[in-house]
Amino acid sequence: MTERTKLIWIGLLFSACYFIPWSHPAIRRSGVEAFMMLQEYAREHVLTCLIPAFFIAGAIAVFVSQASVLKYFGAQARKILAYSVASVSGTVLAVCSCTVLPLFAGIYTRGAGIGPATAFLYSGPAINVLAITLTAKILGWQLGLARAIGAIVFAIITGLLMAVIFRKEDLARAQKQIYLPEDENKSRTLPQDAFFMLTLVLILVFAAFAEPAQDTSGLWTALFAAKWYIAGGLLIILAAMLKNWFTRDERHQWVDSSWGYMKQIFPLLGAGVLLAGFMLGRPGHPALIPEHYVQSWLGGNSIGANLFASVSGAFMYFATLTEVPILQGLIGAGMGKGPALALLLAGPALSLPNMLVIGGVMGIKKTVTFSCLIVLLSTLAGLIYGRLAV
Amino acid sequence: MEIKVLGPGCARCRQTADHVEAAVTEAGIDATIEKVTDAMEIAGYGVFGTPAVVIDGEVKCVGKIPSKEEVKTWLAI
């Protein structure tokens, strides 16, 4: 950050302190709402959902071999494989948003080409493990699942369309050497790694297990009653695995990388929750933006509402995961389910700053085409989901 | 010696740059360290994954934070 940008930030902050009418009742209510929402996150979501998810993300970053995934993005890779891997590899590769753009540029210029590169760019932010868990936990598993499926399916469609539209230019790419992250020799077998990941995921599932409705069958109620015992048992198994299968170094790396994600994401998410609470409030509690505005622009499942959601999502910048509290606020204020999915699909994949970077990589024409495709497909996904979810 | 640290400026890349700087200082080598943040320029080196370290045009590591000791072994040629 240069000194001048610091000055601008301080100036903006000062003007906000100076000019916002803090004593106005609406502002006071919104301010309280912001902290009520932050507390709701702290109490309901951080310990049982986010913390386990951070450890899973850390484990993925350290223990899953990136090279085994990335080799499918090389120039010689089979096309079908490249597309399929691109659409799902966000789960493994995109946890850190800073890897996405360089990797995209790499795949585009040196690797499998524009199709797989744009497929990866579209699905990455939506299907990383943190985004899926938080979406499913806070906005409901239906929307979480729809987001994951929508991102994968539409990533492939976007990629294929881009490859077809620009097929001539795609042939002229340089075929030079590429460098993949090296595969470190490991002491564990693949089943051991898989079992380790499975245990982590199960701990997350049981820790975040929601209380079932009154009339559901006995199995879910019994599982809910026993959830802390099951999670505790799993933790003991996890400890045993960590002691026997992992070296001291690996355990350190794992904790380090989980801690790295926490440092990176918690402040952003906290700020996002405060902002969403201030503007939109918790469900059933209005804040600064009156609910009838949200309902008239984003309510229902009309083409207009879906289109508006995807266009605004495409331009707006969401810091990692902050799309979730913002959507929670919007849905609470009357946003329809279709537009919610449209925003989830178009939002994190694109933003104005991000378009500028993509534009620098593949040119204005392709970036505009890519953005339009995303807006159209997200609108379509929203319409379909809105129809199904009623 | 010319050292380049490739990465868009995230926490992991900064940590890598710190390790490289510390290693250069400790080894007492005359080297220039440059941070490359432009996505196209990074892709130009053919690296799939950041952070990456390039020394005198040769890619030394990709997609991980190298330890200070590791960087020193690359400097000691």
Interface residues (C-beta under 8 A of the other chain):
Chain A: Q66 L70 F73 C96 S97 C98 T99 L101 P102 L103 F104 A105 G106 I107 Y108 T109 R110 G111 K176 Q177 I178 Y179 L180 P181 E182 G260 K263 Q264 V357 G360 V361
Chain B: L6 G7 P8 G9 C10 A11 R12 C13 D38 A39 M40 I42 A43 G44 Y45 G46 V47 F48 G49 T50 A52 V59 C61 V62 G63 K64
